Structures are given as structure tokens and as C-alpha cells.
Amino acid sequence: MAKEFPVPPVVFTPSTPTHRRHPPPGAGASPPPAFAPPRPSTSAGANPLPFMSFDAAAAANSSSPPLFAGPIGVGGSGASFEDEPPLLEELGINTRQIWRKTISILHPLRTADPSLHADADLSGPFLFLLSFGLFQLLAGKFHFGIVLGWVTVASLFLYFVFSMLSGGRRGDLDLYRCVSLVGYCMLPMVIFSAVSLFLPRGGGLIFGVGMGFVMWSTRVCTRLLAELASSGDEHRGLIAYACWLVYMLFSLLVVF
């Protein structure tokens, strides 16, 4: 028979919450004040870091130096942006010199000044070759690679001709200057490429106009090469023939 154990009864007593009530003013002790951050002192001696306080007067009267005294380069060790040279000058592109060289070649009856072309550059020739290719592109011909290749081969050809004629005495004419002269003398060909857009194809008119521009480029290039190279005057006819062959190829590229 199972043994029974006595279980004491469980009594639940309702608990009433007790609310703390603040006593009315004047009736007892006042409650402790809420937490308030300590207010910094406005004296410079009590607050060594005036920028940490919210007192504008204390920060203004502080003797600490400002972090940024002024713009860059004014009163400091850094260089000013106004003293920096232009970007084209840093790249070695002299726009005024290119314009003067262009004007010296642009007049068909005026003799080009060789002293201007003694300082060689490739910025002007690249601009002329790019313009020549763009005008050919307007005519439906994509000749950018051909033009650059032909100018390079033509410069090497003229440089080799001068080496053979002068016996190694080329004066001031080196390969870099030869490329510069051939490129600058492409200006009449650029004009012919633009004019050919308005001329009828396959007629005698375009051949006659092209021959005039070829003679213009040949005359200018021969003059500059003969002046800048030693013993150039002795072989001016051969130099003119070599230049005529070079620019005749470019004119045929425009015509056909």
C-alpha cells in the first residue's frame, strides 16, 4: 500500500505596488537633484583647453595659434599655384613658337626663316598630320597610319640623302630636326586635302591644284634643308628633287 505524504497548502497573497511620492514643497526633505555635468570655468587658468568648452569668449581670447594661418603658399613654405608653369610649357609645347613657324610657311611667296626652325619640335608636325588625316577621313579615306608611316620613311630618306651628299657633314641637320622640317612643310598638303573636298574627282583641275601645292611644299622644304645643313647649297637641285618625290606621294594620296 502506497504511503501518502501530507502536502501543505499554497496561499497566494496579492501584493500591492508601493509608489514613492515626492512630498509637496516645504513638507520634508527635497529629492536629490538630477545629474548635471560640471560646467567648465571661463577663466583661462582653470581651463587649459579652451576649444573643449562651449564658451566662445574664452576660445576667442585664447592665445593658442590657429591651425591654418592662411592659403597655401602665403606666408608658408609651400609653393603657390600661381607660381607653377603652364601645363603645355611643362610638356615642352611652345604654342607661340608653333604659331610663328606656321605663319612663316603659310605665305607661298615669302621665304621661310630658317632660324625659327632651328629649334625642332614634333608638336606642330603631329598637329598637321592629324589634320591631314581628318580631312582625308571626311573624304571617306582612313589614312592615319599611312600618313604617319610615310612621314617617317620620308624623313629617313632625306636624312640618308644628306648623309650621302655631304659625306657625314650634315651641319645642324639631325634626324629629329629632319622629321620636324618634313612635318611642318606638310602644311600646304593639309590645305590641299581640305580644298580637295570641294573639287571634282578625276578631272584635270584637281591635278593642277595638287601640283601647285606640291611645288609650294617642295620650295619651302628645300630652302629650310639647304640652310640648316652644311653643303646644302651645292646640291640644292638634288634636295629639291627628293622633296618633290616625297610631297608628290602625299598629293597622289589625296587625289586617289
Order of alpha helices (4+ residues) and beta strands (2+ residues): alpha-alpha-alpha-alpha-alpha-alpha-alpha-alpha-alpha
